[in-house]
Amino acid sequence: MELHQLRYFIAVVESGTFTAAAEAVRISQSGVSTQLQKLERELGVSLIDRTARRVSLTPAGERLVPYARAALAAVDDVTSAANDIRGLVTGSLRVATVAGLNWHPLFDAVAAVHTEHPGIDLRLHEGTSDALIAETRGGTVDVAIAAWSGAAPEGVRSAVVFDDPTVAVVGTRHPWAARTLIRPAEIARAELIALPFGTGARTALAGLLSRAGSERVTPRWEVSSPVSVQMLASRGVGVGIVSATTAKDWDGVIAIPIADDRARSQLGVIWQPRPTHAAAAFLDLLLPRSNPQAALPR
């Protein structure tokens, strides 16, 4: 078994096609296919189901993915340790964040890695919190900024940056504008403006509605960004549901507490249980800077 065969295998898993995997590892598509066939013959099992239009894993392939990742991570650790001895930090670093994040420490850390560790191949992408947690747990992301409601995500390490209540956001002319507290039963009957499933605020809302005895699932308005929540609520079309921190500096709306102490969401940093040297360097830059100072989309 050769290490490059494992790298090609993981490249196919992550990209979903032999063509994309070949581009990622910079060899021909036939080269990737040939090496995977050799790996399958040596292991005595089929790893890839080639009958579908898009490459998928066989049951054996699914079972072997974490072991292949662990083997490659161990090799990368040896290389990283040698680089540390030489005073270098190299390797790939995959960072992800919830869409529309406006949290300065993250971008300060990204800029610092870019400047101080040019040997790190840093990549950044956005997504919903549930997807980012799954990607970090599955090993395709090293460090993520994600939101959740309730217990911290399992299978990853985490550090909470914000832990705050969910609020109802209304326009200044809304009938609730002068209220100081909103009951969950009232939320259940309102024309709601909510973020999509997979966000911390939506998870907190689902829990709130469930505790209120509501079977409601779909809000009147479902939008992809907190800015849209603000824009709609300020025009009086409904009641926005976001975290208190998210709505902190919004103009044209009023954020009203909800009478449910469990309607809270957390936003924090999550990372793999065994961070790579590159991820550890990034976390060293990020976590000490975790000082709440901006409205965070949740």
N, C-alpha and C positions, 0 to 999 in steps of 0.2 A: 504494500500500500504506500502510495506517495502522497505527500502533503498537498501537492497541487491538485490531486484528484479530489481531495476533500474540499478544497477551495472552489473548484469548479462545481461540485455538487451543491454547496451552499449558494453559490452564485445563481444557479438554476432555480433553486428554491426561492430565493429572494426576488429574482427578476420575473419568474414565471414563464420564460421562454428561453430556448437555446440561443436564439439570435441575440437577445438582450444580455444573456450571460456571457456570450462570446465577446460582446462589446465591453462588458465590465472588466473581464480578465485579460482583454487585449490579445486573444488568439482567435483562430477561425472557428466557425460553428462546428465543422466536422471534427476539429481537434477536441472541443469540449465533449461532443458525443462519443468519440472514440475513447477518451480517458474515463468517462463515466461507465462505459461498457466494460472496460478493464476492471474498474473498481467493483462493479456488480459481479463479475466473474470471480474475482478474488474473495469477495465476501460470501458468495453463494446465494445471494438474494437479489431480487429486482427492486430498485430504488425509485425509479421513475415510471409512471404510466404514460406511455407515448401514444396511446390510442385516441386521446381527446385532443381537441383543437388547441387548448392551452395545457401546458405541462402540469401534471399533478403528481403528488406523491403516492406511492403504494403504502399499505399499512406498515411494511418493513421500513420504508423510507421515512415515514413519520416518526417511527420509534428511534431511528438512528440520527435524526437531525440534531437533537441536543448533544449527543456524544461527539458528533463531528464539530459542532460549534465549540465544545469544551476543549477538544484536541487542538483546534486552531488557536483558541484563546491562550492555551498553555504555551504554544510556540511563540505567540506574540508577546507573552509575558517574559520569556527568555530574552527576546530581542529588546524589549523595553527595558529590562533590567540592565542589559549591557549598555544601552544608550544612557541610562541613568548614571552608570559608572563613568561614562564619558561626558556627563553633563548635558545630555540631549534628551528631549522628549519628542518622540515621533509616534507614528501610527495613525489610524483612522479614528475619527470622533464623530458620532452621529447624534446630533442634538435635535430635539423636537419641542414644539411649544403650541399651546392653544392658539387658535387663530385670533389675530387682532391684539395680541398682548402688548401692553404699554408699560412694561416693567423695566426700568433702566438698568438694574443690576445684571440682568441677563445679557443685554447688549454690551454693557461694559466688559463682562467676562468674555464674550465672543471676540470683542476687539482686542482684549488683552492677550488671548490665546493666539489670535492672528498675528499680533506683533511680537510677543515674547517667545512663541513656540512655532516658528515657521515650518518645522518638520511635521506638524500635525495636519492631516488632511481633514479639515473641519467641514461638515455638511449640516445644513439646517433646513427643517421643513415644518409645516403647520398641520394641525388636525384637531379633531375633537378629543376631549380628555379620555374617554373610554378607549378610543383607538390608540392613543399615545401610551396609555398604561399597558395595553395588550402588546404593543410593539416593544416596549421596554422589557416586559416580562418574557417575551419571546426571543429577545436578543438582537432585534433589528435596530433598536435605538439604545444608545448608551446612557444618555441623560435627557430627561423631559421635564417640562413645566406643565403640570396638569392639575385639574380640579376634581374633587370628589366630595361626597356627602356621607358623613358617618365615619366608620372605621377606615383607617389607612389602607391603601391597596395592598393585597397580599402578593407575595412572590417578588417584591422589589423593596429596596430601602427607600426611605422618604424623610423629608424635613419640611414641616409646615411653615409657610411664609405668611399666609393670611388664614384666619379662622373667624368668620363673621356671619351675622344673621342674614337671612333672606328678607328682602323688603318688597313692598308693593310700590310701584312707581306710577304716578298719575300726573296729568297736566294740571296747570294752576287753576283751571276752571272746572275741573272734575268735581262731582259731588263729594268725593272723599278728600278733597284738598285741605280742608280744615281739620281732618281727623288726626288723632295722635296714635291710634291703634286700630288694626283691622283684624277681624276674627276669621279663622280658617274657613268657616262656613260661607262667609261673604266672598272669599277668594274663589271658592268652588262655584259660585254662581256668576262670577264676573266674566266680562269679555277679556280673556287673557292674551297677553303678548309674551311669548316664551321663546327661549333659545332651544335648539334642537336636542334630541336625545343624544347622550354621550357627553353633555356638559354638566358641570357641577350644579349650576342653578336649576337645570331641568330635573336632575335627580332629586334635589331638595324639594322642588315643587311636587314631584310625584309622591314623595313621602308625606308632604303636607296634605295633599288631597286624599291620600289613603287614610290618614289619621282622622280626617274630617268626615270620613264615610262616603266620599264621592267616588263614583265609578267613572268619572270623566277622564279621558285619555288625551284627546286632541284639543289644543287651545284654539281660540278663534284666529289668532295670528301667530304663525311660527316663522321666526326669522333666524338668519345665520350669524348675525353679529349684534353685540350690545348697542352699537350706534343706531341700528334699526329700531331696537326697543325704545331708545330715547326719542327718536324722531316720531314714532307712532304715538307714544304716550303723550308727548308734548302737544300733539294735535288732538288729543282727546278721544282717540278711537278705541282705547282700551286701557287695561291695567298691566303694566310691565312687571315681570318677576325676575329679579337679579339679586346679586349679593350687595350688601350695603357698601362695600368698598368700591364696587363697580360704579355705583350711582353717586358716589361721594361728590364729585365735582360737576355733575351734569347741570346744565342750564335749562330753564323752561319746564322743569318737572319737580315734583315733591316726592321724596322717598318716605314711606310710612312703615313703621315696624308692624310685624305680624305677630299675633298672640299665639305663637307656637315656638317654644324654646328649642325644639329639635329641628326646626327648619333652618339649618345652617349649612354652609359649604366651606370647604377648605381648598386652598390653592397652595401647592408646594412643589418642591423639587423631588423627583424620583430617579433612581438609578439602579443598575443591575447589582446583585449581591456581591459580585466579584468585579469591581470596576477595573478597566484597563488603566495603564499608566497615564494615557492621554486623558481618560475620563477623570481620573483622580486629580490631575493637574487642573482641569476645568472646574471641578468641584471646589478645589482649594481657592480658586479665584471667585467662584460664584457665591458659595454659602456665607463667607464673612461679610459679603456685600448685601445680604438679604435684609434690607431696611425698607419697610413699606413706604412708598413715596409716590405712587401713581395709581390711577384707577385701573383695575385689572379686569378685562373681559372674563367672565366666568361661565 
